[in-house]
Amino acid sequence: MYRAIRMPVLAALAALSFGAAAQVAELNLYSARHYQTDEALYANFTKATGIAVKRVDADDAAVLARLQSEGSASPADVVLLVDAARLWRAEVDGLFQPVRSKALDARIPTTLRGKDGGEGPQWFGLSTRARIIVYNKAGVKKEDVDTYAALADPKNKGKVCTRSGSHPYNLSLFGAQLERLGEAKTEAWLRGIVANMARPPKGGDTDQIKAVASGECLIALTNSYYLARLMRSERPEDRAVVEKIGMVFPDQAGSGTHVNIAGGAVARHAPHRAAAVAFLEYLASDEAQAYFANGNNEWPAVAGLKIANPALDAMGPFKAETLPIAVVGMNQVKVQRLLDKAGYK
Ligand code: FE
């Protein structure tokens, strides 16, 4: 009883004596990313700013559901999500607010940010991943799968497997194709992929890689970091998978490989807005970019920044598409309609 009364008094005194400083000394982070290197990442921010980071770790869908249900009472300051399709959806659902920051403008390429509606973008890419093609080396020649178009080529009939067409990773890739090819050609391409499937879509990206290795199918799409993770694994079963597969960055002779992002935003009702912006700016610093990207075997969003990652080094440099990622996210509604027409589950 004594404690119950005394605690709020102490808190009130602390707020009075430290004023504004006490109010920004913490930050609530809702994160769909959780990797070993996160601890060092957040500890370094706290060391530099005195702002404690309180984390709510959940997957993307759970983070979004929680923000929705909490509404204006949400304690969330910063939100970390993966894929432009999800970031765009959250923006449209009114879960973020615009941020005007010289540091972020200078560091994060315009193609990797949300659309600037006048008051600044509502989200910023912090790391990049490529949507690559993997193939079974014993059954497929690299030159038969070196473009996204090849996924729909009749020569690859019965060989292709993918996760659900409606998953954000595919919605974004297909949205990029839509931007480039237009509706009719994109629909024809999606029908071609469906016609080439070895089995109905199921599982995640790692499941597709394993299905390619086992021969259940011979060609699949995956985000680059899932392959990098297997390449860096010491488990014999993962080594065996990596032995059997080849990888290709599609469309190197054309418009480049589709690249997506993991990104951050300031929550719509952020109680600690200044701290939230400072945190996003910190994540764009050289030091934090290396932690953030390496934690999930991704590339930094900041251009020209080199990180030491043996799997990414082994994959080699590649030409990335240059479409603004905000456009790609925006196209997902149209893409879903095309998927339904093409019978792509
Ligand atoms: Fe993922």
Boltz pocket constraint, residues with backbone or C-beta under 6 A from the ligand:
constraints:
  - pocket:
      binder: B
      contacts: [[A, 82], [A, 223]]
      max_distance: 6.0
